[in-house]
Structure formats: structure tokens, C-alpha cells
Amino acid sequence: QVQLAESGGGLVQAGGSLRLSCLASGSILSINLMGWYRQAPGKQRELVAHITSGATNYADSVKGRFTISKDNAKNTLYLQMNGLKPEDTGVYYCYVNGRRSDDHNYRNYWGQGTQVTVSS
């Protein structure tokens, strides 16, 4: 099993900051990429940012405000969110595209999500 546990969400005023964390555990042998998606009420889930071994990629709406990073030693993915806006409100999901030790295929694994609410 691969388990992803997000934390760090909460309620913050516009202009504030939050840092999300995602702890990966389980029998994952290799990771292709890790990232964050979010889903606002009534909207589809959208990519926020992802990170591979050598590059990062951000949605245009968060460029310059959010920073994705990872600590391989701690198996933890982070999302530093600064300058938060009400439109950043949603459930943030961590995901990993990786391969388990007992699987030949790379698959997407998802966390349960953490709520981020930005008040105006």
C-alpha cells in the first residue's frame, strides 16, 4: 500500500500564508513525480504544481505565489502558499506517480485532501 497524508490546511485571511505537507509512506520503490491538485466547490480538480527530480511546474494562477518542494529523506512533499486569495479556496490533494515494489507499472496515488479556506 502507498499512503499519502496531507496536513497544514486551514482558514486564513487574504494575503496570508499556509504551508501544506504530504507525508508518503508504504512500499513505493520509485517516484516519477509528485504534486498538488485542488478542487474548489462546484469545479473540477485542477493541477496546482508538480515536481520531478529536476523540474517544477506551476499553474499560471499560482506562479510567483506558491512554491513546491520535497524532502526525500523525510518522504515529504511541501507546498508553500503565500499571498493567498479567496479564489485559492478548495480542497488540496497530494498525489504521487510512482511504482510499488510489487508492481511493474507506475500509478497515481492520492491523499484524502486538506481544506484551505481564504477569507476576503
Disulfide bonds with the S-S distance in Angstrom:
Cys22-Cys94 2.05
